[in-house]
Amino acid sequence: MASRRILYAGDDIHLSSRIRDALRAFDCFVVRSPVGPASTLIRSDIKYTLLLFDETEAGAELEAYARSFPHREHTPVIIVKESEGLGVLLESIRRRLTTRVS
C-alpha cells in the first residue's frame, strides 16, 4: 500500500489517474470522490496526506467542512484551479509532499 494517500473530491473524473501516474515516484495513492459522498471520506478516520478540492463553491464548502474536524485541521488542502493546468497543480502537490513529513 502506498505511504501517502491523497483525496481528490471534485468533478474531473480523470484527474486522479493523471495525478497518480505523475506522482508514482512519491508513493501516492489517489482516491477520487464526487463532491456529494466526499463528506463521508473527510469525516472518516482515514489518514490523508493531502486534500484536493475544485475551485468551486462546493470545494470551498468541503474545505470548511474538513477544517471542522480536529483530525483534519492540519491536513494540507490544495484548491484545484482548472485555469492553471495540470503542470502547476502537480508542482504544488510535489512541493507539499517534499516539505511535509507524512
SULPEQUI-V454596 format. One record per backbone hydrogen bond with DSSP energy under -0.5 kcal/mol. CO is the residue of the C=O (numbers start at 1). NH is the residue of the N-H. Records with the same first field share a line. If there is no record, write none. Layout:
CO = NH / NH
This chain:
4 = 29
5 = 49 / 50
6 = 8 / 31
7 = 9 / 52
8 = 10 / 33
9 = 54
11 = 13
12 = 15 / 16
14 = 18
15 = 19
16 = 20
17 = 21
18 = 22
19 = 23
21 = 24
23 = 26 / 28
24 = 27
27 = 3 / 4
29 = 6 / 31
30 = 32
31 = 8
33 = 10
34 = 38
35 = 38 / 39
36 = 39
37 = 40 / 41
38 = 42
39 = 43
40 = 44
46 = 48
49 = 76
50 = 7
51 = 78
52 = 9
53 = 80
54 = 56
56 = 60
57 = 61
58 = 62
59 = 63
60 = 64
61 = 65
62 = 66
63 = 67
64 = 68
65 = 68
66 = 69
69 = 72 / 73
70 = 73
72 = 75
76 = 51
78 = 53 / 80
79 = 81
80 = 55 / 82
81 = 84 / 85
82 = 85
84 = 88
85 = 89
86 = 90
87 = 91
88 = 92
89 = 93
90 = 94
91 = 95
92 = 96
93 = 97
94 = 98
95 = 99
96 = 100
100 = 102
